[in-house]
Amino acid sequence: MTRPNGMSLTGPEEISASHAQSFTRFESSQHLLTVPDIGIDGGTATVRANLVAMHMWEGSKTNANNVGNFFVAGGVIDVTLIQIDGRWKMSQLRNTVIWRAGGFRNMLQTR
């Protein structure tokens, strides 16, 4: 998995631990995906979807009336899946941020 800051993670344990650490900065978060565009070629599938994500900083009391309390980002999720023993497994996932808006305190943290 490649995070928006370019950091690459491998395997469920590493990805889960990184997300658990990163999301401690947020009081709440919401991610909205569009209907995915899926292509299948034999034992490989690709998925592309647009993403809009809103994150409320810890301590904001979910008050979105103050721009410093949150940030919103829009981007693209690209996923490659491979078929192993008749089951689809994620091979790669990349989250590319195209735009950001809102308050960016703590964004320089590399979690």
GILINTA-V599250 format. One record per pair of residues at least 12 apart in sequence whose C-alpha atoms are under 6 Angstrom apart, sorted by the first residue. I is the first residue (numbers start at 1). J is the second residue. If there is no record, write none. Layout:
# GILINTA-V599250
i:I j:J
i:I j:J
This chain:
# GILINTA-V599250
i:1 j:92
i:1 j:93
i:1 j:94
i:2 j:94
i:3 j:95
i:4 j:95
i:4 j:96
i:4 j:97
i:22 j:111
i:25 j:58
i:26 j:56
i:26 j:57
i:26 j:58
i:27 j:56
i:27 j:57
i:27 j:58
i:28 j:56
i:29 j:54
i:29 j:55
i:30 j:53
i:30 j:54
i:31 j:52
i:31 j:53
i:32 j:51
i:32 j:52
i:33 j:50
i:33 j:51
i:34 j:49
i:34 j:50
i:36 j:48
i:36 j:49
i:43 j:82
i:43 j:83
i:44 j:81
i:44 j:82
i:45 j:80
i:45 j:81
i:46 j:79
i:46 j:80
i:47 j:78
i:47 j:79
i:48 j:77
i:48 j:78
i:49 j:76
i:49 j:77
i:50 j:75
i:50 j:76
i:51 j:74
i:51 j:75
i:51 j:76
i:52 j:73
i:52 j:74
i:53 j:72
i:53 j:73
i:54 j:71
i:54 j:72
i:55 j:70
i:55 j:71
i:56 j:69
i:56 j:70
i:57 j:69
i:57 j:70
i:67 j:102
i:67 j:103
i:68 j:103
i:70 j:102
i:70 j:103
i:71 j:101
i:71 j:102
i:71 j:103
i:72 j:100
i:72 j:101
i:73 j:99
i:73 j:100
i:74 j:97
i:74 j:98
i:74 j:99
i:75 j:96
i:75 j:97
i:75 j:98
i:76 j:95
i:76 j:96
i:77 j:94
i:77 j:95
i:78 j:93
i:78 j:94
i:79 j:92
i:79 j:93
i:80 j:92
